[in-house]
Amino acid sequence: MTLDLNQLSLKELKDLQAQVTKAIASFEDRRKKEAIAELEEKARAMGFSLAELTGVSVGRKRAPAAAKYANPADPAETWSGRGRKPRWFNDAINSGKQPEDLAI
């Protein structure tokens, strides 16, 4: 594939650059997945899981936290107590309520 870069406009060059960057990242992701699959297969053939051998769990995601607090004005609005406090929670605390008053 031969491409005369001197004949392309700046927009076309930037589009091409974005496509190349995306293709490189995609290629690297595919290679990593292939390597992990090959290592998992080899570990399984030897009677282990890859997680057992490396001490790292592969592909596990953390479950969402359960709601601990609810907005008294709108019980559909909840907060788990993690991360940034929602405005309704701060407003309730500033108006004199205790966190226990908002607990579910």
C-alpha positions as CSV (number, residue, x, y, z in Angstrom):
1,M,0.0,0.0,0.0
2,T,1.6,3.2,-1.2
3,L,0.2,6.5,-0.1
4,D,1.5,9.9,-1.3
5,L,1.3,11.9,1.9
6,N,2.3,15.1,0.2
7,Q,-1.0,15.1,-1.8
8,L,-3.2,14.9,1.4
9,S,-4.7,18.0,3.1
10,L,-4.0,18.7,6.7
11,K,-7.5,17.3,7.7
12,E,-6.8,14.1,5.8
13,L,-3.4,13.7,7.4
14,K,-4.9,14.2,10.9
15,D,-7.7,11.7,10.1
16,L,-5.0,9.2,8.9
17,Q,-3.0,9.8,12.1
18,A,-6.1,9.1,14.2
19,Q,-6.8,6.0,12.3
20,V,-3.2,4.7,12.7
21,T,-3.2,5.5,16.4
22,K,-6.5,3.6,16.8
23,A,-5.2,0.6,14.8
24,I,-2.0,0.4,16.8
25,A,-3.9,0.4,20.1
26,S,-6.3,-2.2,18.7
27,F,-3.4,-4.4,17.6
28,E,-1.7,-4.2,21.0
29,D,-5.0,-5.1,22.8
30,R,-5.5,-8.1,20.5
31,R,-1.9,-9.3,21.1
32,K,-2.4,-9.0,24.9
33,K,-5.6,-10.9,24.8
34,E,-4.0,-13.7,22.7
35,A,-1.0,-13.8,25.2
36,I,-3.3,-14.1,28.2
37,A,-5.4,-16.8,26.6
38,E,-2.3,-18.8,25.7
39,L,-1.0,-18.4,29.2
40,E,-4.3,-19.4,30.8
41,E,-4.5,-22.5,28.5
42,K,-0.9,-23.5,29.5
43,A,-1.7,-23.0,33.2
44,R,-4.9,-25.0,32.9
45,A,-3.0,-27.8,31.2
46,M,-0.7,-27.9,34.2
47,G,-3.7,-28.0,36.6
48,F,-3.7,-24.3,37.7
49,S,-5.4,-21.1,36.9
50,L,-3.4,-18.1,35.8
51,A,-4.7,-16.2,38.8
52,E,-3.3,-18.9,41.1
53,L,0.1,-18.7,39.5
54,T,0.4,-14.9,39.3
55,G,-1.5,-13.9,42.4
56,V,-3.6,-11.5,40.3
57,S,-7.2,-12.1,39.4
58,V,-7.8,-11.7,35.7
59,G,-10.9,-9.8,34.6
60,R,-12.6,-9.4,38.0
61,K,-14.5,-6.2,38.4
62,R,-15.7,-4.7,41.7
63,A,-19.5,-4.9,42.3
64,P,-21.3,-1.6,42.7
65,A,-21.8,-0.6,46.3
66,A,-25.2,-0.9,47.9
67,A,-27.0,2.3,48.8
68,K,-26.8,3.5,52.4
69,Y,-28.5,6.8,52.3
70,A,-31.7,8.1,50.6
71,N,-32.9,11.6,50.0
72,P,-35.9,12.2,52.3
73,A,-37.5,14.4,49.6
74,D,-37.1,11.8,46.8
75,P,-36.3,8.3,48.0
76,A,-35.3,7.3,44.5
77,E,-32.1,9.4,45.0
78,T,-29.6,7.3,46.9
79,W,-26.0,7.4,47.8
80,S,-23.6,4.5,48.8
81,G,-21.5,6.6,51.1
82,R,-18.6,6.3,48.6
83,G,-17.2,9.1,46.4
84,R,-18.4,12.7,46.3
85,K,-21.4,13.5,48.5
86,P,-24.5,14.4,46.5
87,R,-25.9,17.9,46.9
88,W,-29.1,16.7,48.6
89,F,-26.9,14.9,51.3
90,N,-24.9,18.1,52.0
91,D,-28.0,20.2,52.1
92,A,-29.6,17.9,54.6
93,I,-26.5,17.8,56.8
94,N,-26.3,21.6,56.6
95,S,-29.9,21.9,57.7
96,G,-29.2,20.0,60.9
97,K,-29.9,16.4,60.0
98,Q,-27.5,13.6,61.0
99,P,-26.2,11.0,58.5
100,E,-28.2,8.4,60.6
101,D,-31.4,10.3,59.8
102,L,-30.8,9.7,56.1
103,A,-29.8,6.0,56.4
104,I,-31.8,3.5,54.5
